[in-house]
């Protein structure tokens, strides 16, 4: 049996492929561009405790960090989402080594990771554990994200820092208040021509008219 074709035009829709119960995908539009690598679960999500292998091999000694992915999320090729389970290297101890007899004391969880609706994770970017990527945020290719990213903000670098907001603050607040990624599919599709534009007044007006109708 030949290997599946890899190409930029072929993406993996996460709701169709993710099986790990610790990974939660909302909606049916988020995708991974696996142009070179393995699947999303094989290549992107890096669990120490929490994937199929580790759950079969060991009994987790602490809560498993969860990964929450919103709808309409775009994840570029070879991105890495580093998940929990391996935070056993205490920098406040003289030795960083995770000795078995003190591993429970050494572990310091980072919490769940959230990639919100409409975010775009660039090629070969790395998301560190416990980070929240806000709605509509952009993580530039090759960046290492160590802190939360505000909605509709572009970050880049290692560690990633804010480059700019995609829109003025008032516009971001207005977009967030519309809750566009919470709309039902009929409303979203009816107004999609305004979502792929930048006329805020037209979008707000159309959303209000749709609700009245």
Secondary structure, 3 states (H helix, E strand, C coil): CCCCCCCCCCCEEHHHHCCCCCEEECCCCCEECCCCCCCHHHHHEECCCCCHHHHHHCCCCCCCCCEEECCCCEECCCCEEECCCCCCCCCCCCCCCCCHHHHHHHCCCCCCEEECCCCEECCCCEECCCCEECCCCEECCCCEECCCECCCEEEEEECEEEEEECCCHHHHHHHHHHCHHHCCHHHHHHCHHHHCCCCHHHHHHHHHHHHHC
